[in-house]
């Protein structure tokens, strides 16, 4: 998998389409969650895009401190269902954390993690903060990484 980081304006039409399709496939269809994915925040985000054979298979978006949460944040972490067996979730998260280290050094990273992925994020160095809550009908927990 090849990973690149781009601003919204640097994304090609095809990349943007594939990102939106992947997010819709997983968050709306697979997880059966009706929510407004197009939230007018993508324009502020850095987009970490994992591609294989010219197809987007993994993705995250990053916000600098204050653009989404008070802290730097990573969201919309997604891997195509047929690509999960290759460890791309870990790879795209590690790449995202590297981008944060380079562009926003010495900041706390905050995520709103789906509860069933608690172990995955803990293994990446995140710590759970507070109680579980519902976000778009799915149980989540706040996590941070120093």
C-alpha positions in Angstrom: 0.0 0.0 0.0 1.3 3.4 -0.9 0.4 6.2 1.5 0.3 10.0 0.7 -0.9 13.0 2.6 -2.7 15.8 0.8 -4.7 18.9 1.6 -8.3 19.0 0.3 -7.2 21.1 -2.7 -4.5 18.7 -3.6 -6.8 15.7 -3.9 -7.7 14.7 -7.5 -11.4 14.3 -8.4 -10.8 10.6 -8.6 -9.1 10.4 -5.1 -11.9 12.4 -3.5 -14.6 10.3 -5.1 -12.9 7.1 -4.0 -12.5 8.4 -0.4 -16.1 9.4 -0.2 -17.2 6.0 -1.7 -15.0 4.1 0.8 -16.3 6.1 3.8 -19.9 5.5 2.6 -19.3 1.8 2.0 -18.0 1.3 5.5 -19.7 3.9 7.8 -23.1 4.1 6.1 -23.7 0.7 4.4 -21.6 -1.8 6.4 -22.2 -0.2 9.8 -25.8 0.6 8.9 -25.4 4.2 10.2 -27.3 7.0 8.6 -25.4 10.2 9.3 -24.1 13.3 7.4 -20.6 12.2 6.3 -20.1 15.3 4.2 -19.8 17.7 7.1 -17.9 20.7 5.5 -14.8 19.7 7.6 -12.9 17.9 4.8 -11.8 21.3 3.4 -9.8 22.0 6.6 -8.3 18.5 7.0 -5.2 16.8 5.9 -6.1 13.6 4.1 -3.9 10.5 4.6 -4.7 8.2 1.7 -3.6 4.6 1.3 -3.8 3.2 -2.2 -3.2 -0.1 -3.9 -3.3 -0.5 -7.6 -4.8 3.0 -8.0 -7.7 2.3 -5.6 -8.1 3.9 -2.2 -8.2 1.1 0.3 -7.4 3.0 3.6 -7.9 6.5 4.8 -7.8 9.0 7.7 -8.3 12.7 8.1 -6.3 14.9 10.4 -7.2 18.2 12.0 -4.8 20.7 13.5 -5.5 21.8 17.1 -8.7 23.8 17.3 -10.1 22.8 13.9 -12.2 19.9 15.2 -11.3 19.3 18.8 -9.1 21.4 21.1 -6.2 19.0 20.4 -4.9 17.6 17.1 -7.2 14.9 16.0 -7.6 11.9 13.6 -10.9 10.8 12.3 -12.8 8.9 9.6 -10.3 6.0 10.0 -11.4 3.5 7.5 -10.1 0.4 5.6 -11.9 -1.4 2.8 -13.5 -4.6 4.1 -11.6 -6.8 1.7 -8.3 -5.2 2.6 -8.4 -5.5 6.4 -6.4 -8.7 6.6 -3.2 -6.9 5.6 -2.8 -4.7 8.6 -3.6 -1.5 6.7 -5.5 0.0 9.6 -2.3 0.0 11.7 -0.2 1.3 8.8 -2.6 4.2 8.0 -2.7 5.1 11.7 1.0 5.0 12.1 1.4 7.1 9.0 -1.1 9.6 10.4 0.7 9.8 13.7 4.0 10.5 11.8 2.3 13.3 9.9 1.2 14.8 13.2 4.7 14.5 14.6 6.1 16.4 11.6 3.4 19.0 11.2 2.1 19.6 14.7 4.9 18.5 17.0 4.5 18.2 20.7 0.7 18.1 20.6 -1.8 15.8 22.2 -3.8 13.6 19.7 -7.4 13.1 20.4 -9.8 10.7 18.7 -13.4 9.6 19.1 -13.0 5.9 18.8 -15.6 3.3 18.1 -15.7 1.3 21.3 -15.1 -2.1 19.6 -11.7 -0.8 18.4 -10.5 0.1 21.9 -7.8 -2.6 21.9 -6.6 -1.5 18.4 -6.1 2.2 19.5 -4.6 1.2 22.9 -2.0 -0.8 21.0 -1.1 2.4 19.1 -0.5 4.3 22.4 -3.9 5.9 23.0 -5.5 6.0 26.4 -9.3 6.0 27.1 -10.7 9.1 28.7 -14.1 9.1 30.2 -17.3 7.1 29.7 -18.7 5.6 26.5 -21.1 7.7 24.5 -23.2 7.4 21.4 -22.1 9.1 18.3 -24.4 8.7 15.3 -25.9 5.8 17.2 -22.6 3.9 17.6 -20.8 3.5 20.9 -17.6 5.6 21.1 -15.0 6.5 23.7 -12.7 9.6 23.8 -9.1 8.6 23.6 -5.8 10.7 23.7 -2.2 10.1 22.9 0.5 12.3 24.3 
